[in-house]
Amino acid sequence: MIILFILGLLLGSVAVIFSLQNTAVIVVSFFSWTLTGSLALILLMAIGSGIIVTLLLLLPEFITNYFRYKALKKENTKLEEELRKQKQLTVFAHQTAPTMDQLEKIEHGAIEEPPI
């Protein structure tokens, strides 16, 4: 991930240096629109619009990954609690058979892990 950031930073720097060295006045026509300006300004606007379009295209994936992360974190917490209960049941099973009252306490999380 950091390599891609560095590569993007280098590519952006080269683009900025290129645009600053090309200051000729040009005319850009797009359908009925006409834009007159320096080549550097036009290139920087093109780069900026490309960045904005890229971010807009990546936004849905970022949002999906965020919600998936939250769901997995919640599931992990639930599984950790289930594992803790199973460890307590195993310890009790090795020592003595647990009573129904102890089983209910374990299921409700009232008994803490025994010291090891």
C-alpha positions, -999 to +999 in steps of 0.1 A: +000+000+000+028+024+009+046+016-024+015+026-043+014+058-024+050+066-031+045+057-068+015+080-070+034+108-053+063+104-077+040+104-107+021+134-094+054+153-089+065+145-125+032+157-138+034+190-119+070+196-131+060+188-167+030+212-165+051+240-150+076+237-178+049+240-205+034+274-201+023+280-237-012+294-242-036+268-258-072+265-267-091+234-256-125+226-273-149+201-260-182+199-279-195+235-277-172+245-248-140+264-255-113+269-228-083+292-233-054+291-209-018+281-203-009+245-209+002+242-173-032+252-160-050+229-184-028+200-175-033+206-137-070+208-142-070+175-161-049+159-134-072+172-107-103+160-125-087+126-129-080+124-092-116+134-084-130+108-108-108+081-094-118+089-058-155+088-068-150+054-084-132+040-053-157+055-028-183+026-030-156+000-024-143+020+006-178+022+021-184-015+015-151-025+031-159-003+061-192-020+068-177-054+062-150-046+087-175-036+113-195-068+108-164-090+111-153-071+142-187-078+158-186-114+148-151-117+162-162-103+195-191-128+196-168-157+188-143-147+214-171-147+240-182-181+228-146-194+230-142-180+266-174-199+276-161-231+261-128-228+279-146-224+312-168-254+305-137-274+297-119-264+329-150-273+349-154-306+331-118-315+340-122-306+377-158-316+385-190-319+367-207-284+368-241-279+383-269-264+363-265-232+383-228-229+372-238-236+336-263-208+337-238-184+351-213-193+324-239-188+297-247-154+310-210-145+314-211-142+352-181-164+359-147-151+350-117-170+337-099-190+364-063-179+371-037-200+353 
